[in-house]
Amino acid sequence: MDTDLDTDLGLDLGHALGLDPERLAADADRFFDRLGPLPDADEPVRAESRDGLVSVEYSGAAGVRELRLDPRAMRMDSARLAETIVGVIRQARERAEAEERERSEAFLGAARALLADRDLIADRLRDVTPTLQENLERAGATIDRVRALLRP
């Protein structure tokens, strides 16, 4: 199936890529329409140091939302306190990312086929890129010639 772009560039993208770009675009549209916002996408997670003196509330969208230091944490030397805070933030971030991955995988379900095809699509796009580049250069040269003819 030729699109206007195919005709303008003198290239059959479906043939060059080995897939129907219109079908791919429609599949991608359905995929992204389904995505919308993930349920509980910004639900924060909590992490706490082993001794309970430092705790963090973290969300994927906002990052650190809350940092709580027990007054006893101020007795730590500054290097140990900083290390503890960074460690608890890292722990909370990793937990939030893992939960987000789980929610995404559960939510996507059948749409995984489109994601699985991304490597194939990327390979084919890399293969056809030189031809597309050549056609774009030719189109640019044609535009330049037309401009030159139109100049007074």
C-alpha positions as CSV (number, residue, x, y, z in Angstrom):
1,M,0.0,0.0,0.0
2,D,1.6,3.3,-1.1
3,T,1.3,6.4,1.1
4,D,1.8,9.9,-0.1
5,L,5.3,9.8,1.5
6,D,6.1,6.6,-0.4
7,T,5.1,8.2,-3.7
8,D,6.8,11.5,-2.9
9,L,10.1,9.7,-2.2
10,G,9.8,7.1,-4.8
11,L,10.1,4.4,-2.2
12,D,7.7,1.6,-1.1
13,L,8.3,1.7,2.7
14,G,6.2,-1.5,3.1
15,H,8.5,-3.3,0.7
16,A,11.7,-1.7,2.0
17,L,10.9,-2.4,5.7
18,G,9.2,-5.7,5.2
19,L,6.1,-4.6,7.1
20,D,3.1,-2.3,6.5
21,P,3.9,1.1,8.1
22,E,0.2,2.0,8.2
23,R,-0.6,-1.1,10.1
24,L,2.3,-0.5,12.4
25,A,1.2,3.1,13.0
26,A,-2.4,1.9,13.7
27,D,-1.0,-0.8,16.2
28,A,1.1,1.9,17.9
29,D,-1.9,4.2,18.1
30,R,-4.0,1.5,19.7
31,F,-1.1,0.6,22.0
32,F,-0.6,4.2,23.2
33,D,-4.4,4.8,23.5
34,R,-4.5,1.8,25.8
35,L,-1.6,3.0,27.9
36,G,-3.0,6.2,29.2
37,P,-1.9,6.8,32.8
38,L,-1.0,3.6,34.6
39,P,-3.2,2.8,37.6
40,D,-1.4,3.9,40.8
41,A,1.4,5.3,38.7
42,D,2.5,7.8,41.3
43,E,1.9,5.7,44.4
44,P,4.8,6.4,46.7
45,V,6.9,3.7,48.4
46,R,8.6,3.9,51.7
47,A,12.1,2.7,52.7
48,E,13.7,2.8,56.1
49,S,17.3,2.3,57.4
50,R,17.9,-0.8,59.4
51,D,18.0,1.1,62.6
52,G,14.8,3.0,61.8
53,L,16.5,6.4,62.2
54,V,16.1,7.5,58.5
55,S,13.0,6.9,56.3
56,V,12.1,8.1,52.9
57,E,8.9,8.3,50.9
58,Y,9.6,8.1,47.1
59,S,7.5,8.1,44.0
60,G,8.7,7.6,40.4
61,A,7.2,10.9,39.3
62,A,8.2,13.2,42.1
63,G,11.3,11.4,43.4
64,V,11.9,12.0,47.1
65,R,8.7,13.2,48.6
66,E,9.6,13.1,52.2
67,L,12.7,12.5,54.3
68,R,12.4,11.8,58.0
69,L,15.2,11.9,60.4
70,D,14.8,10.6,63.9
71,P,16.4,13.1,66.3
72,R,18.8,10.3,67.3
73,A,20.1,10.2,63.7
74,M,21.8,13.6,64.3
75,R,24.2,11.8,66.7
76,M,25.8,10.0,63.7
77,D,28.9,11.6,62.2
78,S,28.1,13.5,59.0
79,A,29.6,10.9,56.6
80,R,27.7,8.0,58.1
81,L,24.4,10.0,58.1
82,A,24.9,11.0,54.5
83,E,25.7,7.4,53.5
84,T,22.6,6.2,55.3
85,I,20.3,8.8,53.6
86,V,21.7,8.0,50.2
87,G,21.3,4.3,50.8
88,V,17.7,4.6,51.9
89,I,16.9,6.9,48.9
90,R,18.5,4.3,46.6
91,Q,16.5,1.5,48.2
92,A,13.2,3.4,47.9
93,R,14.0,4.3,44.3
94,E,14.8,0.7,43.3
95,R,11.6,-0.5,45.0
96,A,9.5,2.2,43.2
97,E,11.1,1.2,39.9
98,A,10.4,-2.5,40.5
99,E,6.8,-1.8,41.4
100,E,6.4,0.4,38.3
101,R,7.8,-2.3,36.1
102,E,5.4,-4.9,37.6
103,R,2.4,-2.5,37.1
104,S,3.5,-1.8,33.5
105,E,3.9,-5.5,32.7
106,A,0.6,-6.4,34.1
107,F,-1.1,-3.4,32.4
108,L,0.4,-4.0,29.0
109,G,-0.5,-7.6,28.7
110,A,-1.3,-8.4,25.1
111,A,0.5,-5.2,23.8
112,R,3.8,-6.9,24.5
113,A,3.9,-8.2,20.9
114,L,4.4,-4.6,19.7
115,L,7.2,-4.2,22.2
116,A,8.8,-7.5,21.2
117,D,8.8,-6.4,17.6
118,R,10.8,-3.2,18.3
119,D,14.2,-4.8,17.7
120,L,13.0,-6.2,14.4
121,I,11.6,-2.8,13.4
122,A,14.8,-1.0,14.6
123,D,16.9,-3.3,12.4
124,R,14.8,-2.8,9.4
125,L,14.8,1.0,9.9
126,R,18.6,1.0,10.2
127,D,18.7,-1.0,6.9
128,V,16.5,1.4,5.0
129,T,17.9,4.6,6.5
130,P,20.6,5.1,3.8
131,T,17.9,4.9,1.1
132,L,15.7,7.3,2.9
133,Q,18.6,9.7,3.4
134,E,19.5,9.6,-0.3
135,N,15.9,10.3,-1.2
136,L,15.7,13.2,1.3
137,E,19.0,14.6,-0.2
138,R,17.5,14.3,-3.7
139,A,14.3,16.1,-2.5
140,G,16.4,18.8,-0.9
141,A,18.4,19.3,-4.1
142,T,15.1,19.5,-6.1
143,I,13.7,22.1,-3.8
144,D,16.9,24.1,-4.1
145,R,16.7,24.0,-7.9
146,V,13.0,25.1,-7.8
147,R,13.9,28.0,-5.5
148,A,16.7,29.0,-7.8
149,L,14.3,29.0,-10.8
150,L,11.8,31.1,-8.9
151,R,14.2,33.8,-7.8
152,P,14.0,37.0,-9.8
